[in-house]
């Protein structure tokens, strides 16, 4: 399911797309990206045995990080704002799960990922994930977003609580 806000969908060559995803689907996407990066790290250093965990941790630190944002929890929704400049021009995917928000995209050239192999030069990765665990359940299909200058503002409506109605039989 995809829902996009029609107004203010772009800023400085960046556009967004909102996707409601399941937690397992998004976890698999993140795991696959980290696996690919860990393999690239292993290949770059000559595939020596015994450093798999180190390669994985390094790949994870490059690909996955917390989403830096400000957010306000209101009665009916969570509103948050994050700087879109950390992503390169092109598409930013906003993946919405019931308890997690993830922004996916290409990292901006101004956000270098330094590694021992590149001796201080800038190394960019193809795709990064910035995640935020949500304090309450939200309704992923109702999420909306817009750009306000360089900031991406996202509204996440809270999931409606299901009320249980207790029915008692009268003993006549």
Secondary structure, 3 states (H helix, E strand, C coil): CECCCCCCCEECCEEEEEEECCHHHHHHHHHHHHHHHHHHHHHHCCCCCCCHHHHHHHHHHHHEEECCCEEEECCCEEEEEEEHHHECCEEEEEEECCCEEEEEECECCCCCCCCCCCCCCCCCCCCEEEEEECCCCECHHHCEEEEECCEEEEEEEECCCCCCCCCCCCCC
